[in-house]
Amino acid sequence: MRLVVLGPPGAGKGTQAQRLVERYSVPQLSTGEMLRAAVASGTKDGVAAKAIMDRGGLVPDDVVNWMVSDRIDQEDCRRGFVLDGYPRTVAQAEALTAMLEEKGAKLDAVIELQVEPARLIERMEKRVRDTLQAGGTVRSDDNSATFARRQEEYRQTAAPLLSYYRTRGELVQVDGMQGMDAVTQGIVRALSILESRRRN
Ligand code: AMP
């Protein structure tokens, strides 16, 4: 199963991606996580990415395309993957299509989690509170100014990306405002509708 989970920051992409990973027994590939790992280990790409991430901008396409291409070549991705946070631009989507075509593969579906903007800031604030309560470290881009910038970034880039996948017949849109279990059920239902539409 090859899936992409899209949605604005705070929509619950990571949580839902994790659930899909368990359901379909494929790895979760999060470009945000990969970049944070690169930042933590101080690689050249990590150092360059940190400044961009801290101000809520997008890391250059070629950096993330290379990271994803390298990762999906690994053995554990042979049966599929759930991509979360990638692609974020049409150029990245085209690069992903090309990477998969090279392997004779294609995406099964692109899932967009739809959440109203006002709910997103509440979720980010809750994530910060929960992390602090658990004694963890808050992500350096989880603050109001950067979060607003990341929302704006999503609004600008999402429309052409969604239309790219809609045209390819790969897009499913799911209400992300419900509880976590209901969202997961919504995704599973949408995937089976897409699957049966393709069969008929
Ligand atoms: P995320 O964890 O997906 O919210 O990503 C955190 C930050 O990492 C984003 O705000 C971007 O700066 C960067 N990032 C993650 N994925 C991508 C991507 N596909 N393209 C460009 N930048 C990305």
Boltz pocket constraint, residues with backbone or C-beta under 6 A from the ligand:
constraints:
  - pocket:
      binder: B
      contacts: [[A, 9], [A, 31], [A, 32], [A, 33], [A, 35], [A, 49], [A, 52], [A, 53], [A, 54], [A, 56], [A, 57], [A, 58], [A, 59], [A, 60], [A, 61], [A, 64], [A, 84], [A, 85], [A, 86], [A, 87], [A, 88], [A, 92], [A, 141], [A, 150]]
      max_distance: 6.0
